[in-house]
Amino acid sequence: MTDKHLSTQFDSELNGVSSRVMELGGLVETQIRHAIHALTQFSLDAVQDVYQIEIRVNQMEIDIDRELSSIIARRQPTARDLRLLIAISKTTANLERVGDEATKIARMVKSIIESGSARSLPSSELRVAADLASGLLRKALDAFARLDTAAAVTILKEDDAIDQEFDGFVRKLITYMMEDPRTISSSLDLLFLAKAIERIGDHAKNIAEFIIYVVKGADVRHSSMEDIESAVK
């Protein structure tokens, strides 16, 4: 078997596992949409949809990890190819955790519905943050598919908007609780939901950092924006 044939086969395997990650990303995006629908409409049907997708997400994570292990064992990749496989593994883990956050939202919504306090919660205020987080994940997956470092830097900056939305929402909840202690229980429920949404944005940010790692070979986790932009140049 020629080196060229081996290289072509390896490229095919890399493309195949990358496609599986994009498929997983699409599945998780659907899960988020159902979770947001469950939250804003207090829909038990949407809650069940989230639970069903969670089963598929978990299985896909296992399948992708198995495939990655096989490729690494057989091909023994180096340099950028190895960085790509590592980044795919970490991206897969982050996507599975996004699915976990969507499931947390669904589980809390189910609990709120069953407690009978659903309509008293201003859950629609979380929609802005949820849409921001979902959009950021979509952009991160698109940037990962293209290994676009410029888009990755933009995503890292946009995550600040979600953090600001979360901080503003927390301040509002604190005001509610101070003005009327009877809102403490429902406000804590909303805080739990808001934190889950914020974590979705954090995972999108992680995926953006992996893009820079693959292309530039630089680990920019916990780095300042100035250092990140310097690494990308």
N, C-alpha and C positions, 0 to 999 in steps of 0.2 A: 504494500500500500504506500503510495507516494506521500511526501510531506504536504504537497498541495491538497491532496485528497483529505488528509487528516485535518488540515487547517479549515477546509470547506465544511467538513463534518462538524468540527468544533464550533464554527460560526453558526451553523444551523442549530446546534444544541443551545448556544447562548441566546439566539433569537427566539427559540422555542420557550425557554424558561422566562425570558423577558416578557413574552406575550402572556404567559400564565400570570405574571405579576399584574399586568394591565387588566387582565380578566378579573383577578381578585380585587383590584382597585375599583372596578366598575360594580362589582357585587357589594362592596362595602359602601360605595356611594348610594346605592339603592337602599341599603340598610339604614343609612343616615336619613334618607328622605322619608322612609316609613316611620322612623323614630320621631322626626320633626312633626310629621302628620299626626302621630299618636299624641304628641305633646300639645299641639295647637288645637286639635279637634277632640281630644280625650277619647280616642278611638281604640277600643279593645281589639278590633280586627287588625289594625296597624301594629299593635303590640305583638300579636301572634305572628305577623309577617316578619317582624324583627327577629323573633325567636327562631323561626324556621331558617332564615338566612344565616343566622349565627352558626348553625350546625354545618352549613356548606362552607362558610368562611374558615372555620376551624379545620375542616378536612382538607381544604385547599392549602392551608398553611403547612400541614403535615406533608402533603404530596410535593409541594414545592421544595421544602427542606430536604426531602428524600432525593429529589432530582438533583439539587445542588450538591449534596454529598456525593452522589454518583459521579457527577461531572468532575468535581475536584479530585476524587480518588483516581479516576481514569485518565484525566488530562494533565493533572498537576500544573495548572496555569500559573503564570507569573505576571508581574507588573500590572498593567491596566486591566487585563482579563481577570486577574485574581481580585483586584479592587472592585471590579464590576460584580463579581459573584458574591463578594462580601456585602456590597451595598444592596444587592438584590435580597440577600438573606435578612439584612436589617430592615429593609423596606417592607418585606413580607411580615416581619414581626410587628412593625409599626401599624400596618394595615389591620392586622388581627386585633391589635389593641384599640384601634379606632372602632372596630366592630364591637369590642367589649364595652366601649363608652356608649355606643348606640344602644346596646342591650341594657346597660345601666339606666339609661333614660327611659327605655320602654318599661323596665321593671318598676321604676319609681312612678311612672304614669299609671301603671296598673294598680299600684298601691294607693295612689291618690284617688283614682276612680272608685276603688272598692271602699275607701274611707268616707266617700260621699262629699268630699270637699272640693271636687274638681272645678266647679264653676266659680268658686270664690277666688281662684288663683289668677293673677294677671300674667298668665303664661305667654300671651302673645308678645310681651316685651322681650322675650328670649328669642323671638324669630329673627331679629336682625343679626344677633351674634351667631345663631345657628346657620343662617345663610352665608355669613362671612366665613365661618369655619368650613362649611361644605364647599364653598367656592375655592377656598385656599387649597383644600385637598385635591380638588379637580385640577387646579393649576400645577400643583406639585407633581401629580401623576403625568400630566402632559409634558412638563419640563423633564421628568425622568425618562420618558420615552424618547425624547430628543437629546438628552444629556446637555441641556441648555443651561449653562452656568449663569448667564445674565438673568434669565427668568428665575433661577434659584435665588439670586441675591434679592430680587424684587419680592419674592415670596417671604424671605426672612424679614424684610422691612414691613410687609403687610401684616405679619403676625402681631406686630405691635398694636394694630387697630383692634384686633380681637381682644388683646389684653386690656386695652383701654375701655372697651365695651364692657368687659367683665368687671373691671374695677368700678366703673360707673354704676353698674347694676348692683354691686355689693353695697355701695354707699346708699343707694336708693332703698335697698332692703333694710339696712340698719336704721334708716329714717322711719320706715314703716313700723319696725319693731319698737322703736323708742316712743313713737306717737301712740301706738296701740299694741300693748303686750299680747292681745288676743291673736295678733297676726304672726307671732313668733314661730309657731309650728309650721304654718304654711310657708312662711318666708324661708325657713330652713330647708324645706323641700325644694323650693326654687333655687336656693343657693347650691344644693347638691346637683341640680340639673344644669345650672350655669357652669359649674366647675367641669362637668362632663363635656360640655360644649367647648369650653376653653381648651381642654386636653386634646380634642380633635385638631384644633389649630396647632398645638404643640407637636403633634405627630406629623402634620404636614410640613412644619418647619424642619423636623428631623430628616424627612425625605429630601428636602431641598439641600440640606447639608451633605447628604450622601452623594448628591450629584457633583458637588464641588470636589469631594473626595475622589470620585472615580476619574474625573477629567483632569484635575490638577494635582492629585496625590496629596492634597493638604487636608488635614483633619481640623475643621474650623469650629468644632463644637466648643461652646463656652468662650468663643472669641468675640472681640468687639466688632462692630460693623466696619470700622476702619480697617482692621486686620483682614476681615473677610474680603472686602473689596480689593485690597492689595493682593491677596492670594489669587484672586480671579483674573487680575490683569496679566 
